[in-house]
Amino acid sequence: MKRVFADGDYVILHVHAKRDSGARGTVVVDIYRIENGKIVEHWDVPQDVPEQSAND
């Protein structure tokens, strides 16, 4: 987990997941909407980490 944000009824996670230590992995942003203490909606945006990137 890289970052966690909370704003009102929303919680946003920024995750860099790797299946093994040599893999570049996948970056995922998960967005949750909370209502009465329960998750009522969830969206995710996955993207494989490219071999080369303009930003490190």
PDB file as gemmi writes it, atoms N, CA and C in Angstrom:
CRYST1    1.000    1.000    1.000  90.00  90.00  90.00 P 1                      
ATOM      1  N   MET A   1       0.850  -1.160   0.000  1.00  0.00           N  
ATOM      2  CA  MET A   1       0.000   0.000   0.000  1.00  0.00           C  
ATOM      3  C   MET A   1       0.900   1.228   0.000  1.00  0.00           C  
ATOM      4  N   LYS A   2       0.627   2.129  -0.942  1.00  0.00           N  
ATOM      5  CA  LYS A   2       1.426   3.347  -1.060  1.00  0.00           C  
ATOM      6  C   LYS A   2       0.779   4.529  -0.329  1.00  0.00           C  
ATOM      7  N   ARG A   3      -0.542   4.699  -0.559  1.00  0.00           N  
ATOM      8  CA  ARG A   3      -1.234   5.850   0.015  1.00  0.00           C  
ATOM      9  C   ARG A   3      -2.675   5.482   0.369  1.00  0.00           C  
ATOM     10  N   VAL A   4      -3.220   6.187   1.357  1.00  0.00           N  
ATOM     11  CA  VAL A   4      -4.631   6.055   1.725  1.00  0.00           C  
ATOM     12  C   VAL A   4      -5.174   7.470   1.912  1.00  0.00           C  
ATOM     13  N   PHE A   5      -6.293   7.746   1.252  1.00  0.00           N  
ATOM     14  CA  PHE A   5      -6.953   9.041   1.373  1.00  0.00           C  
ATOM     15  C   PHE A   5      -8.378   8.818   1.859  1.00  0.00           C  
ATOM     16  N   ALA A   6      -8.873   9.724   2.670  1.00  0.00           N  
ATOM     17  CA  ALA A   6     -10.276   9.682   3.090  1.00  0.00           C  
ATOM     18  C   ALA A   6     -10.854  11.078   2.916  1.00  0.00           C  
ATOM     19  N   ASP A   7     -12.040  11.139   2.327  1.00  0.00           N  
ATOM     20  CA  ASP A   7     -12.711  12.412   2.108  1.00  0.00           C  
ATOM     21  C   ASP A   7     -14.212  12.178   2.200  1.00  0.00           C  
ATOM     22  N   GLY A   8     -14.800  12.595   3.301  1.00  0.00           N  
ATOM     23  CA  GLY A   8     -16.232  12.388   3.486  1.00  0.00           C  
ATOM     24  C   GLY A   8     -16.575  10.909   3.507  1.00  0.00           C  
ATOM     25  N   ASP A   9     -17.439  10.489   2.590  1.00  0.00           N  
ATOM     26  CA  ASP A   9     -17.876   9.089   2.523  1.00  0.00           C  
ATOM     27  C   ASP A   9     -16.968   8.223   1.653  1.00  0.00           C  
ATOM     28  N   TYR A  10     -15.841   8.766   1.192  1.00  0.00           N  
ATOM     29  CA  TYR A  10     -14.973   8.033   0.268  1.00  0.00           C  
ATOM     30  C   TYR A  10     -13.626   7.712   0.899  1.00  0.00           C  
ATOM     31  N   VAL A  11     -13.129   6.519   0.583  1.00  0.00           N  
ATOM     32  CA  VAL A  11     -11.777   6.106   0.954  1.00  0.00           C  
ATOM     33  C   VAL A  11     -11.100   5.648  -0.331  1.00  0.00           C  
ATOM     34  N   ILE A  12      -9.879   6.129  -0.562  1.00  0.00           N  
ATOM     35  CA  ILE A  12      -9.150   5.827  -1.789  1.00  0.00           C  
ATOM     36  C   ILE A  12      -7.814   5.208  -1.416  1.00  0.00           C  
ATOM     37  N   LEU A  13      -7.517   4.062  -2.021  1.00  0.00           N  
ATOM     38  CA  LEU A  13      -6.255   3.360  -1.791  1.00  0.00           C  
ATOM     39  C   LEU A  13      -5.421   3.383  -3.060  1.00  0.00           C  
ATOM     40  N   HIS A  14      -4.130   3.624  -2.921  1.00  0.00           N  
ATOM     41  CA  HIS A  14      -3.169   3.544  -4.019  1.00  0.00           C  
ATOM     42  C   HIS A  14      -2.239   2.393  -3.663  1.00  0.00           C  
ATOM     43  N   VAL A  15      -2.286   1.333  -4.463  1.00  0.00           N  
ATOM     44  CA  VAL A  15      -1.586   0.085  -4.143  1.00  0.00           C  
ATOM     45  C   VAL A  15      -0.657  -0.289  -5.286  1.00  0.00           C  
ATOM     46  N   HIS A  16       0.554  -0.749  -4.958  1.00  0.00           N  
ATOM     47  CA  HIS A  16       1.472  -1.328  -5.941  1.00  0.00           C  
ATOM     48  C   HIS A  16       1.616  -2.800  -5.579  1.00  0.00           C  
ATOM     49  N   ALA A  17       0.987  -3.659  -6.379  1.00  0.00           N  
ATOM     50  CA  ALA A  17       0.956  -5.096  -6.088  1.00  0.00           C  
ATOM     51  C   ALA A  17       1.950  -5.836  -6.969  1.00  0.00           C  
ATOM     52  N   LYS A  18       2.687  -6.787  -6.355  1.00  0.00           N  
ATOM     53  CA  LYS A  18       3.631  -7.639  -7.081  1.00  0.00           C  
ATOM     54  C   LYS A  18       3.389  -9.082  -6.685  1.00  0.00           C  
ATOM     55  N   ARG A  19       3.391  -9.962  -7.685  1.00  0.00           N  
ATOM     56  CA  ARG A  19       3.213 -11.389  -7.387  1.00  0.00           C  
ATOM     57  C   ARG A  19       4.523 -12.044  -6.976  1.00  0.00           C  
ATOM     58  N   ASP A  20       5.653 -11.510  -7.454  1.00  0.00           N  
ATOM     59  CA  ASP A  20       6.960 -11.996  -7.015  1.00  0.00           C  
ATOM     60  C   ASP A  20       7.938 -10.832  -7.034  1.00  0.00           C  
ATOM     61  N   SER A  21       9.077 -10.997  -6.380  1.00  0.00           N  
ATOM     62  CA  SER A  21      10.002  -9.879  -6.176  1.00  0.00           C  
ATOM     63  C   SER A  21      10.608  -9.351  -7.471  1.00  0.00           C  
ATOM     64  N   GLY A  22      10.674 -10.158  -8.524  1.00  0.00           N  
ATOM     65  CA  GLY A  22      11.257  -9.715  -9.784  1.00  0.00           C  
ATOM     66  C   GLY A  22      10.274  -9.035 -10.721  1.00  0.00           C  
ATOM     67  N   ALA A  23       9.009  -9.045 -10.392  1.00  0.00           N  
ATOM     68  CA  ALA A  23       7.980  -8.490 -11.280  1.00  0.00           C  
ATOM     69  C   ALA A  23       7.869  -6.978 -11.120  1.00  0.00           C  
ATOM     70  N   ARG A  24       7.471  -6.298 -12.196  1.00  0.00           N  
ATOM     71  CA  ARG A  24       7.215  -4.850 -12.115  1.00  0.00           C  
ATOM     72  C   ARG A  24       5.910  -4.593 -11.377  1.00  0.00           C  
ATOM     73  N   GLY A  25       4.964  -5.491 -11.554  1.00  0.00           N  
ATOM     74  CA  GLY A  25       3.722  -5.407 -10.801  1.00  0.00           C  
ATOM     75  C   GLY A  25       2.640  -4.589 -11.475  1.00  0.00           C  
ATOM     76  N   THR A  26       1.613  -4.342 -10.716  1.00  0.00           N  
ATOM     77  CA  THR A  26       0.438  -3.598 -11.162  1.00  0.00           C  
ATOM     78  C   THR A  26       0.119  -2.531 -10.123  1.00  0.00           C  
ATOM     79  N   VAL A  27      -0.203  -1.352 -10.603  1.00  0.00           N  
ATOM     80  CA  VAL A  27      -0.643  -0.279  -9.720  1.00  0.00           C  
ATOM     81  C   VAL A  27      -2.168  -0.247  -9.777  1.00  0.00           C  
ATOM     82  N   VAL A  28      -2.795  -0.156  -8.621  1.00  0.00           N  
ATOM     83  CA  VAL A  28      -4.255  -0.153  -8.548  1.00  0.00           C  
ATOM     84  C   VAL A  28      -4.706   1.014  -7.674  1.00  0.00           C  
ATOM     85  N   VAL A  29      -5.733   1.713  -8.130  1.00  0.00           N  
ATOM     86  CA  VAL A  29      -6.420   2.693  -7.301  1.00  0.00           C  
ATOM     87  C   VAL A  29      -7.794   2.106  -6.997  1.00  0.00           C  
ATOM     88  N   ASP A  30      -8.078   1.900  -5.726  1.00  0.00           N  
ATOM     89  CA  ASP A  30      -9.380   1.412  -5.277  1.00  0.00           C  
ATOM     90  C   ASP A  30     -10.128   2.577  -4.652  1.00  0.00           C  
ATOM     91  N   ILE A  31     -11.383   2.742  -5.044  1.00  0.00           N  
ATOM     92  CA  ILE A  31     -12.222   3.803  -4.495  1.00  0.00           C  
ATOM     93  C   ILE A  31     -13.435   3.148  -3.847  1.00  0.00           C  
ATOM     94  N   TYR A  32     -13.641   3.449  -2.581  1.00  0.00           N  
ATOM     95  CA  TYR A  32     -14.762   2.887  -1.827  1.00  0.00           C  
ATOM     96  C   TYR A  32     -15.669   4.015  -1.363  1.00  0.00           C  
ATOM     97  N   ARG A  33     -16.978   3.785  -1.419  1.00  0.00           N  
ATOM     98  CA  ARG A  33     -17.931   4.711  -0.817  1.00  0.00           C  
ATOM     99  C   ARG A  33     -18.528   4.014   0.394  1.00  0.00           C  
ATOM    100  N   ILE A  34     -18.474   4.692   1.516  1.00  0.00           N  
ATOM    101  CA  ILE A  34     -18.913   4.137   2.791  1.00  0.00           C  
ATOM    102  C   ILE A  34     -20.245   4.776   3.183  1.00  0.00           C  
ATOM    103  N   GLU A  35     -21.173   3.949   3.645  1.00  0.00           N  
ATOM    104  CA  GLU A  35     -22.460   4.450   4.134  1.00  0.00           C  
ATOM    105  C   GLU A  35     -22.832   3.669   5.389  1.00  0.00           C  
ATOM    106  N   ASN A  36     -23.090   4.367   6.467  1.00  0.00           N  
ATOM    107  CA  ASN A  36     -23.429   3.734   7.753  1.00  0.00           C  
ATOM    108  C   ASN A  36     -22.381   2.703   8.173  1.00  0.00           C  
ATOM    109  N   GLY A  37     -21.104   3.032   7.940  1.00  0.00           N  
ATOM    110  CA  GLY A  37     -20.012   2.155   8.360  1.00  0.00           C  
ATOM    111  C   GLY A  37     -19.777   0.944   7.477  1.00  0.00           C  
ATOM    112  N   LYS A  38     -20.459   0.862   6.326  1.00  0.00           N  
ATOM    113  CA  LYS A  38     -20.304  -0.287   5.428  1.00  0.00           C  
ATOM    114  C   LYS A  38     -19.924   0.186   4.028  1.00  0.00           C  
ATOM    115  N   ILE A  39     -19.172  -0.656   3.324  1.00  0.00           N  
ATOM    116  CA  ILE A  39     -18.832  -0.369   1.935  1.00  0.00           C  
ATOM    117  C   ILE A  39     -20.079  -0.613   1.088  1.00  0.00           C  
ATOM    118  N   VAL A  40     -20.525   0.424   0.376  1.00  0.00           N  
ATOM    119  CA  VAL A  40     -21.716   0.279  -0.467  1.00  0.00           C  
ATOM    120  C   VAL A  40     -21.388   0.365  -1.956  1.00  0.00           C  
ATOM    121  N   GLU A  41     -20.207   0.904  -2.280  1.00  0.00           N  
ATOM    122  CA  GLU A  41     -19.763   0.935  -3.675  1.00  0.00           C  
ATOM    123  C   GLU A  41     -18.254   0.773  -3.713  1.00  0.00           C  
ATOM    124  N   HIS A  42     -17.770   0.174  -4.825  1.00  0.00           N  
ATOM    125  CA  HIS A  42     -16.335  -0.022  -5.010  1.00  0.00           C  
ATOM    126  C   HIS A  42     -16.007   0.089  -6.490  1.00  0.00           C  
ATOM    127  N   TRP A  43     -14.970   0.849  -6.790  1.00  0.00           N  
ATOM    128  CA  TRP A  43     -14.432   0.927  -8.145  1.00  0.00           C  
ATOM    129  C   TRP A  43     -12.941   0.661  -8.043  1.00  0.00           C  
ATOM    130  N   ASP A  44     -12.358   0.074  -9.094  1.00  0.00           N  
ATOM    131  CA  ASP A  44     -10.905  -0.076  -9.115  1.00  0.00           C  
ATOM    132  C   ASP A  44     -10.381   0.247 -10.504  1.00  0.00           C  
ATOM    133  N   VAL A  45      -9.153   0.756 -10.526  1.00  0.00           N  
ATOM    134  CA  VAL A  45      -8.497   1.138 -11.767  1.00  0.00           C  
ATOM    135  C   VAL A  45      -7.101   0.515 -11.747  1.00  0.00           C  
ATOM    136  N   PRO A  46      -6.921  -0.660 -12.390  1.00  0.00           N  
ATOM    137  CA  PRO A  46      -5.604  -1.294 -12.419  1.00  0.00           C  
ATOM    138  C   PRO A  46      -4.808  -0.873 -13.658  1.00  0.00           C  
ATOM    139  N   GLN A  47      -3.487  -0.834 -13.512  1.00  0.00           N  
ATOM    140  CA  GLN A  47      -2.605  -0.563 -14.648  1.00  0.00           C  
ATOM    141  C   GLN A  47      -1.284  -1.274 -14.407  1.00  0.00           C  
ATOM    142  N   ASP A  48      -0.862  -2.086 -15.378  1.00  0.00           N  
ATOM    143  CA  ASP A  48       0.440  -2.738 -15.276  1.00  0.00           C  
ATOM    144  C   ASP A  48       1.536  -1.684 -15.307  1.00  0.00           C  
ATOM    145  N   VAL A  49       2.582  -1.894 -14.514  1.00  0.00           N  
ATOM    146  CA  VAL A  49       3.712  -0.973 -14.495  1.00  0.00           C  
ATOM    147  C   VAL A  49       4.521  -1.209 -15.769  1.00  0.00           C  
ATOM    148  N   PRO A  50       4.734  -0.170 -16.591  1.00  0.00           N  
ATOM    149  CA  PRO A  50       5.466  -0.353 -17.843  1.00  0.00           C  
ATOM    150  C   PRO A  50       6.951  -0.580 -17.597  1.00  0.00           C  
ATOM    151  N   GLU A  51       7.605  -1.146 -18.595  1.00  0.00           N  
ATOM    152  CA  GLU A  51       9.045  -1.389 -18.500  1.00  0.00           C  
ATOM    153  C   GLU A  51       9.810  -0.073 -18.370  1.00  0.00           C  
ATOM    154  N   GLN A  52       9.372   0.944 -19.110  1.00  0.00           N  
ATOM    155  CA  GLN A  52       9.986   2.267 -19.020  1.00  0.00           C  
ATOM    156  C   GLN A  52       8.888   3.287 -18.764  1.00  0.00           C  
ATOM    157  N   SER A  53       9.219   4.297 -17.974  1.00  0.00           N  
ATOM    158  CA  SER A  53       8.248   5.325 -17.640  1.00  0.00           C  
ATOM    159  C   SER A  53       8.913   6.695 -17.674  1.00  0.00           C  
ATOM    160  N   ALA A  54       8.170   7.697 -18.095  1.00  0.00           N  
ATOM    161  CA  ALA A  54       8.701   9.061 -18.091  1.00  0.00           C  
ATOM    162  C   ALA A  54       8.892   9.569 -16.668  1.00  0.00           C  
ATOM    163  N   ASN A  55       8.138   9.002 -15.727  1.00  0.00           N  
ATOM    164  CA  ASN A  55       8.220   9.401 -14.317  1.00  0.00           C  
ATOM    165  C   ASN A  55       8.630   8.204 -13.479  1.00  0.00           C  
ATOM    166  N   ASP A  56       9.574   8.396 -12.607  1.00  0.00           N  
ATOM    167  CA  ASP A  56      10.001   7.313 -11.706  1.00  0.00           C  
ATOM    168  C   ASP A  56       9.442   7.522 -10.329  1.00  0.00           C  
TER     169      ASP A  56                                                      
END                                                                             
